[in-house]
Amino acid sequence: MASETAVAAAANDLPAFIWDDALIRRYDLSGPRYTSYPTAVEFTSDYTVEDMVQAAARSKASGRPLSLYTHLPFCAHLCYYCACNKVITKKRDKAMPYVERLLKEAAIQSRLFGADRPVKQLHWGGGTPTFLPKDVMAHLMAGYGELFNLKTGADRDYSVEIDPREVDQDTLPTLWDLGFNRISLGVQDVNPKVQKAVNRIQPREMTEAVLQEARRIGFRSINLDLIYGLPHQTPESFAETLEAVIEMSPDRLSVFSYAHLPDRFYPQTRILSDTLPTPQQKLTILHNTINRLLEAGYEYIGMDHFAKPDDSLAVAQRAGRLHRNFQGYTTHSDCDLVSLGVSAIGQTDDAYFQNNHDLPAWEAAIDAGQLAITRGVGLSRDDRIRRWVIGQLICQFRLDRQQFAAEWGEEFDRYFADELRRLAPMVKDELVADEGNVLQVLPSGRLLIRAICQIFDLYRKEGASQRFSRII
């Protein structure tokens, strides 16, 4: 095989991954990121609010714990690379009316899902959650405390996305007092030229100060987000960014690939295509990044994510209980997801449902005392079986046939006979090993896990849709 590189994992002598240029060229097609199965492209407007109400009733009867997600769309600054649903404004007074509507929506969902169910996981995403003034943050969390059974124990997982540019001396203590114990810091790149090109001027010292203060207060599992493929990035410049980040020593790192789609996301028209690294440079950046992070002691969790060996994500993966949802990797596989705010996606054991993307339309629905669900999908038994299989592969990098039979009362080889035939070339290429009782993703397959999962995706059976990004 061409240009093969192996890097030993910190935990043992087995390689954590193998980079093989020939295999990457063969399998680096487009495909879903599998934050859900079925994926969001299968959501349909035929799914009604009444369907969601019935799903919530089934969820309530199950008594499963809850995860509570809130989308806060406001940003004071426009980052040119961003593809999130956001509102750019300097007017902080816009926050309180939005929060009041969130609490109206939360009141409806609390009745539907059950106010007594423990909320083990809570996440504020955006946008920029720290755009909210301190009193508005407090008002929102107090309202949630009245409507839901928020946990206070050390095992809670209450996280918030933070833009270090939107942090003052009171921000982190306020978040801590409100019950948050995890944070994720947006960094993207510490290189000033790259920052200027994407309109995100954020000196390294600013990020370091926020991280150090968060650590002093007691926040754990601190995550930093990086993006590769941005304008003016080179393998050499990103290596320097990576060294700066390793010195900061976050507990987790997310290293995302930038997808330049200016026809879909208007802010990206500000980025000149000829300033972007070439596809080969992007691959080199990724290759070098994985090598360096493993060398620095991080474990490759998969799908752009890295964590220190003692972090809860790494521990959960080794124990076979890692989970993946719309917030990425998580340790809370037992939670149904209640999501609030414009464009937010909720999840139960047998359904997904999404709020209106349009802020005025979402506001109008909430003002009318209604839910703002505009699309979703109910899951068949086959959907749930395939979701379980894809979840095992993308989270644990393995699938146990006996565990599958115990979970679903089916014989794996009979149920997935066609998929196993289509998986055979990947077995031959040593992306996957079929060890009898276990399908094991091999080091060469870890980078290409989305391609492996796609074999078991009934909706992609005729080939990858171009509506998805490339796998690497």
Secondary structure, DSSP 8 states (H G I E B T S, - for coil): --S-EEEE-SSSSSEEEEE-HHHHHHH--B----SSSS-GGG-BTTS-HHHHHHHHHHHHHHT--EEEEEEE-EESS--TT--S--EE-S-GGGHHHHHHHHHHHHHHHHHHH-TTSEEEEEEEEES-GGGS-HHHHHHHHHHHHHHSEE--STT-EEEEEE-GGG--TTHHHHHHHTT--EEEEEEE---HHHHHHTT----HHHHHHHHHHHHHHT--S-EEEEEES-TT--HHHHHHHHHHHHHH--SEEEEEE----TTT-GGGGGS-GGGS--HHHHHHHHHHHHHHHHHTT-EEEETTEEE-TTSHHHHHHHTT--EEETTEEES-TT-EEEEESTT-EEEETTEEEEE-S-HHHHHHHHHTT---EEEEEE--HHHHHHHHHHHIIIIISEEEHHHHHHHHSS-HHHHTHHHHHHHHHHHHTTSEEE-SSEEEE-TTTSTTHHHHHHTT-GGGTT---TTS-B--
